[in-house]
Amino acid sequence: MIQIKSRINEFFKIEKSLMILVNNFSVFITPCLHKNSYSRNQKSPCSLRSLSPFSRGIKGDFFLLLRKCILRINLLNSFILDNKSGILILLLSVILFSSMSSLSKAQGFDWQTGGRMPYKIPVIFIGINAGLSDVSHKGEFNLEEDMIECCKFKDGTGSSSQFGLSAEYWPDGYTAVNTSLSYTTIKGSFTVRNSLPTRNGDFITDFGFNSTISYIEFEIGAKRRLFETHVSIGAALKFDVLLSGKSEYTEQAVSDNVPFEKRTILTGQIQNLQTVVISPSVFAAYDASLALGYYASPYLSASYSLNSIIEDEPWRRFSLSIGIRIFRNL
């Protein structure tokens, strides 16, 4: 019975000691975090002398270890507070660098197939293109009939259409190099009025020239995204290689004294067409995601031919185009 009673007393003593330990810990830990605020002459609550006899005795080692841990935390806290500006700059630099790295090959789209699936950001895309153009022709070239010059064409209107294959390569998330190979048909229509004096008054007619020229067009260029948007601007160089040319020459009566209403000039001709026509262009485009790995790029462009369309005489064209390219990644 005496042993049982002794055990019970020890149990209650341990329970009481644990309660005191918890109370001492709660009182101890708060001022320890601010230990540096005490001067040498002030008594710090972190000193072992300020602890209860129980703390200095049975549990003194525990408080020594606890004090060392708190002092290290306090030193770390002081370091962070003293160098908070540098640490902030470092964190911002890491965030900015990681953001730029994540965008460096993203083309502005999320190409990730799943949060847990490994993926490779695509940089090469292939697709198709199609476009229509409004064309203004400027020139000063002669129409000959039976080797005789009869009139000179200057201004004309026309249109063009094209379709073909395109490819884009993105070396980074904001710049793309693109190329296209297309079949292009360009139409032109010229009219010039001619007046020939006669005994019965002026002989007035309109000479007409209609042309249809087919090319294989090779285009190479580059574009740059504007800020974080999907809008881009760029420039390209077009090389139109001649496939075929079809021409029709007509003369339409204007005055009443003309003995015909309209005739086709079968022996009419102009200078030979150039084999290659070079045209620089500028364009603006918008890339729109269609599905994973697919995007469309509608565009507006303007181009002007550097060299003449025909040999020996000037004939150039200015084109305003609208079109679309559709790409998928490789």
Secondary structure, DSSP 4 states (H G I P E B T S, - for coil): -HHHHHHHHHHHHHHHHHHHHHHHHHHHHHHHTTGGGS-TTS--TTSGGGS-HHHHTTTHHHHHHHHHHHHHHHHHHHHHHHTHHHHHHHHHHHHHHHHHHHHTT-TTS---S-SSS------EEEEEEEEEEEEEEEEEEEEEETTEEEEEEEEEEEEEEEEEEEEEE-SSSSEEEEEEEEEEEEEEEEEEEEEEEETTEEEEEEEEEEEEEEEEEEEEEEEEE-TTSSEEEEEEEEEEEEEEEEEEEEEEE-STT-S-SEEE-TTEE-PPBPSEEEEEEEEEEE-EEEETTEEEEEEEEEEE-SS-SBSSS-EEEEEEEEEEEEEEE-
